[in-house]
């Protein structure tokens, strides 16, 4: 398996099972269950494809790795293309599955897309959404770079990163549905359309800002870790 295929499969899995948990089983498992679905999907992929690609499965993480000096920008672009393609494919599969449910409508029920404002979960403001996504992605990237750095126990990296994603979801689902991952937001938004597509910019810009800021801290030695 090459790195791009690994990133495609990993992102596909995260979006299908993460967003799928919200759309298919959300009423049964609640916010806690959805949070663990995202985290457990990431843990599984970390051990499955981590040895192949590092299991970024997130454009913000790849760009954060560039900022930290752990990969080249050219390589990151290849990762990002595969990640976005995997997310789009997963959203399409989820929509096809849901279309078999008699009372399902993409417009009314969605695909687990991110958002903010009136009518979206906790109805938080755009400023709240932006601040949460920047800070949450920054902290998520700190965990990723620290857990995969020199001296860190490699066998525990996937678990630490996955559990960090669980915590982020536990806190933030009501704020934005939690992105911290532009690909995870792009896939569902493309099919949900409307407000999800109009608000997509925030879930691209904010996670990238947070991840790159964390990467620069590691690159400059402000946080002492080596790739």
N, C-alpha and C positions, 0 to 999 in steps of 0.2 A: 504494500500500500504506500503511495507517495503522500507527501505532506498535504497537498491540496485536497486530495480525496479524503484524507483523515479529517481535515477541518470541515469539509462539507458534511460528512457523516456526523461528526460531533455536534455541529450547530443544528443540523436537522433533528437530532435526538433531543437536544435541549429545548428547542422550540416546540416540537411535536408533543413531548411529554409535559413540559412546563406549561405552555399555553393550553394544551389539551386538558390538563388537570383542572384548569379554571373553567373551560368551556363545557367539558363533558361531565366532570365530577365535582365542580365547585360547590354546588348546593349540598353535597354529601360530606365533603372533606373540609370545607371551610378554608379560611385564610392560612391556617397552620398547615393543613394538608398541601395546599398549593405551594407554600414556601418550601416544604420539604421535597415536593416533586421537582422543583427547579434545582435545589441543592443536590439531591440524590442523582438526578440525571447528569449533573456536572461531575460528581464523584465517580460515577460509572465510566464516563467518557475519559476522565483524567487517567484512570488506570488502563483503559482500553487503547486509547490513541496517544496518550502522553508520551510514550517512548518513540512515537513516530514524528509527531509535530509539536509536542509540548502542550497540546490541547488548549489553544487560545480560545477557539470557538467564539470570538468576540473581537470585532474590529478595534475597539478601544484598547483592549489588552495588547493587540499586536502593535498599535501605535505607541502604547506605553512602553512596550519592549524596545521599540526603536529609540524612544527618548532615553531609555536606560542604557542604551548601547549594546543590547543583547541580540538585535537582529537588524538587518539592513532595511531601508525603506522599500527597495525593490522587492524584497522577499515578503515584506508586510503587505504590499499591494496584492500579491498572489494569494496570500492568506485571506485578505478581506474579500476578494472576488468569490473565493470558495465559500466563505462564511455567509455572505449575503445570499448566494445561490442556495445554500443549504437551508437557510431560514425561509426563503420564498417557497422552496419545494415543500418544506414541512407545513407551512401555512396552507398551501394548496391541498395537501393530503388531509389536513385537519378539516378544511372546508368541505372536501368531498365526503369525509366520514359524517360530518354533521348534516350534510344535505339529505342523508337518509333518515333523519329524525323529522317526524311529521310537522311539529310546531316550531322548527328552527328557521331563523332568518338571519343572514349575515348582518343586515342593517340593524336589527333589533337586539340580537344576542351577541354579535361580534365574534372575534377570534382571539380574545385575550389581549387585544391591543392596548397600548399605553395611552395615557391622556391626563387631563387635569380640567378643573373648572366645573361649572354647573352641569349636573347630570352625570358626572363621572365619579363613582365611588365616594370618597370623602369630600369631594368638591373643593379641593385646595386650589390656591391661586397659581398663576404661572410662575411667580417668583418662588413660591414654596417648592414647586415642582423642579425648577431649575437648580435651586440650592440643594435640594435632596439628591438629585442625580449627580451633580458635581461632587459633593462630599462623599456620597455612598460609593461612587466609582473610584474616587481617590483612595478611600480606605480599602476597598476591594483589591485595587492594584497594589497597595502596600503589602497586603497579605500574600498576593500572588508572587511578587518579587522577593519578599522575605522568605516565603516557604520554599521557593525554588533556588534560593541563593546558596552560595558556598557555606558549608558548615551546617546547613539545615538538614534534618533527617528526610531524605528523599522519599522514603516509603510513606511518610505522613503528609506529603504536600497535597495530594488530591483530596484527602479528608479535610485538611485545614481550609482549603480553598472552597470546597463544597459547603462546609458548615458556615463559612463567612457569607456565602450567598443565601443560605437559609435565613440567617439573622437579618440580613439586608431586606429580604422579602417580608419577614415578620414585622419589621418596623415600617416599611415603605409601601406595601401594597395599596393601602388606602390613599396614599399621596399621589402616586403616578401609575400604580400597577407594577412598578419596578422594571426599569429597563437595564441600566448600567451596561448596556450592550446594544449598539446601533442595529446590528443584524436582527436581533430578537424583536426590535421594534419595527424594522422595515418590512419583514415578512408579513405579519398580520395586517399592518396598515395598508399595504398595497391592495389587499382584497376587501378590507373593511371600508376603505375609502372615506369620504366625508371629513368629519372632524379629526379622525385618527391620522389621515394623510396630511391635513392642514397643520396639525401639531407635531408632526414627525421631526421637524427640524430640531426641536429641543432635545429629543432623544438620540440625536446624532451629535449635536454640538456639546451638550453638557457632559456626557460620558467621556468624550474625547478629551475635553479640558481636564477632567478629573484624573484620567489615566495618564495623560502626558505629564501633568504636574507631579504625580507620584514617581513616574519614570525619571524625571529630571532630578528628583531628590536622591535617587539611587545613583544616578550618573555622576552627580557632583560630589557624592560621598557624604551628603548630609545625613543619609541613612547608610550605614556601613554594611554593604553586602556586595558580593561578587557573583556574576553569572557562573 
